[in-house]
Amino acid sequence: MVKSKKDLFAGLLHTAKIFIVLAFVFSLVSCKSAKKNVVQKQVLRGMIYDWANTPIGSVELTLTSSTDSKFSKTVFSDMTGRFDFGYILPGSYTLTGYVADYEDIYENFNFIDSRQILYIRTASNTQLLEKAYEALGENKFDEAESYIKRANELKHSDMKTLFYEALLNFEKGNFDNALRILSLLEKKDASNIAVLIFAADIYQYEKKDSITALKYLKKAALFSDDSEIQKRIKILENEGEK
């Protein structure tokens, strides 16, 4: 049976309607899929504190991207140590920071989403020397030396750092090096009792040089009325008279 033009037109119209509906449905699915594939920005927050778990404020922190050379953002931590870089894209980043009297900050990390909080720790000169002292007490000389070097980078030729360097050399049996450093410290502060007594100890007990030990003890006595110093002076003077 031959279809009329009217029937053919109706069939084409029906087919067109089906095509339009399918196209509309496909476009909705495509839009939803595209939305799902769009990477959403997330908030990056964190906190910075020292080895004693004390928050550090006013730290200048800079965030750079490993994939976008143009991206760079700088913020400062508040008095509670918290910082907030706002909304950024997930990805690979580097965080650098600087604050006086603490080690510089350098952290590489992958940022996933806002549930990720950065916890950054850094050490002061004093905290590094405390760790060095603990390591020396356990005869971990390489570890102690590492801490002392890091402390020296923060405060080059600092009296306290140099004293620990002398102590390290003493514990390792390098008495001449220890005395050389103590001599430098004496030039910086001729009235430092700890330096003078330390030098006297090395000369008396390690170098067996009572004359030089007595000289350092007498120097120490000028700045201290410690009875133990006076006792040691009398003992060495009596030994010298024999």
Stockholm file with secondary structure:
# STOCKHOLM 1.0

chainA/1-242         MVKSKKDLFAGLLHTAKIFIVLAFVFSLVSCKSAKKNVVQKQVLRGMIYDWANTPIGSVELTLTSSTDSKFSKTVFSDMTGRFDFGYILPGSYTLTGYVADYEDIYENFNFIDSRQILYIRTASNTQLLEKAYEALGENKFDEAESYIKRANELKHSDMKTLFYEALLNFEKGNFDNALRILSLLEKKDASNIAVLIFAADIYQYEKKDSITALKYLKKAALFSDDSEIQKRIKILENEGEK
#=GR chainA/1-242 SS CCCCHHHHHHHHHHHHHHHHHHHHHHHHHHHHHHHHHSCCCEEEEEEEEETTCCBCCSCEEEEEESSCTTCEEEEECCTTSEEEEEEECSEEEEEEEECTTBCCEEEEEEECCTTCEEEEEECBHHHHHHHHHHHHHTTCHHHHHHHHHHHHHHSTTCHHHHHHHHHHHHHTTCHHHHHHHHHHHHHHCTTCHHHHHHHHHIIIIISCCHHHHHHHHHHHHTTCCCHHHHHHHHHHHHHHHC
#=GC SS_cons         CCCCHHHHHHHHHHHHHHHHHHHHHHHHHHHHHHHHHSCCCEEEEEEEEETTCCBCCSCEEEEEESSCTTCEEEEECCTTSEEEEEEECSEEEEEEEECTTBCCEEEEEEECCTTCEEEEEECBHHHHHHHHHHHHHTTCHHHHHHHHHHHHHHSTTCHHHHHHHHHHHHHTTCHHHHHHHHHHHHHHCTTCHHHHHHHHHIIIIISCCHHHHHHHHHHHHTTCCCHHHHHHHHHHHHHHHC
//
